[in-house]
Amino acid sequence: MGRSATLPKRTSQNKPVDTCARYLLNNAKDLKYDDYLKTGFPIATGVIEGACRHLIKDRME
């Protein structure tokens, strides 16, 4: 993701990609989802779970 943001044809649309890539690089030591899942910790946030619940409900109705 970060590499693609550094390729030619950069635009203002690259800023969110740069921000996301920087966040992931800066927090890589905390992003060990495989370890968290093995331990039984949830990895989704309430916001994501809520959005999924509403989306599924809307689709099923």
C-alpha positions, 0 to 999 in steps of 0.5 A: 500500500505504501509503495503504491502511494509512492509511485508516479501520478501522485494526487491528493487522493494518495493522502489517505493511503499514506496516512493508513500506511504510516499508521500500520507501520507505526503500530505493526508491533500491536497488530498481531491478530493471529496471536490475539485470535489464538488467545480468544480476544475479539478483533472487531470493533463495536462500530464494525460489528454494528455496521455488519448487524445492520447490513445483514438485517437490511439484506434479510428484510 
